[in-house]
């Protein structure tokens, strides 16, 4: 309070100096004394300024620490909310004290606000109803499409099951066919091997028969040669023998030719 009084005195002194300057009047003794007092008060003012600055710094530090507190933000929010509710309470008290729209302008404004709000809500409700009808119609169409596609899905599923059954049957038949084919190939290989073996055996039989025929012919020739050796070598006997067997005749001719000098 003292500082405010001093500031007021200084403000009055400055106004007097301004008026005197505008009126080209000189400075009076009282004004000079006041200025001397002001000059003497300057160190006091400076100390006061330093004290106030220290207090300000201290308050700023306290505020910074409070801002770091987790409850500080909540306190500010509660203060703002308190002010809002306080204003709302005053408004409601005013409406309760004078609810007539003719006498209370605030009540009239409140009614207008509610009427505008009701009109806006009515328009929003109409839009929502239109959207609801549109969604209901779309839902009906979607349900119809869903039923149609469900039937198609069932038909396709049945067809797929049939195709799967047929595929399984074909797979089993193909497997059996492969087994039969493998058996047939195996039998064909065995038959080819048997045919080769048969040809080999036939060749061997032909060779054996040839050797047997040759051996029989040689044996027969040897027997005839032995008979000829035991026969008397006479012209008649030889002639008879030659006439009897052309082969013996040939052998006899060969032998006669060999005995000739």
C-alpha angles and dihedrals in degrees: 000000000000090000091053091052091051091049091051091051091050090049091052091049091052091049090052090051091050092050092048091051092050091049093043090238122150128242116273126222092252090053091049090051090051091050090050089051089049090051090051090048093056095086089046090051091048092052089047090050090051091050092048091047089051090050090048091050090048091051091047090052091049090049091050090051090048091051089055089055112098091225094055095082091047090051091052091049091050091049091051090046091048091053091049093050091045090055090046091051091052090049092050092046089053091051092048092048093052113013094168113111091209095058101029116057091190090058090050091051090047091053091049091050092051092046091052090046091050090049091050091048090049091053091046090049091051090051091048090050091051090049090048092052090047091049091047091053091047089048091054091050091047091049090051091049090046092053091048093048090044090057090047089048091052091048091048090046091053090046090049091051090052091048090049091051091049090047091051091049091048090048091052091046091047090050091051089046090052090049091050090046091051091048090048091049090048091050090046090053090049090048091049090049090048090049090051090047090048092051090048091050091046090052090048091048091049090050091047092048090049091050090046092050091048091048091048091049091049091047091049091048090049092050091049090048089052091050091049091051091054094047118088112258100240131143093239094046092047091046091049091048091047091049092046096053127019091203091055088048090055092048090047091051091050091048093049090050091051093051093054115105 
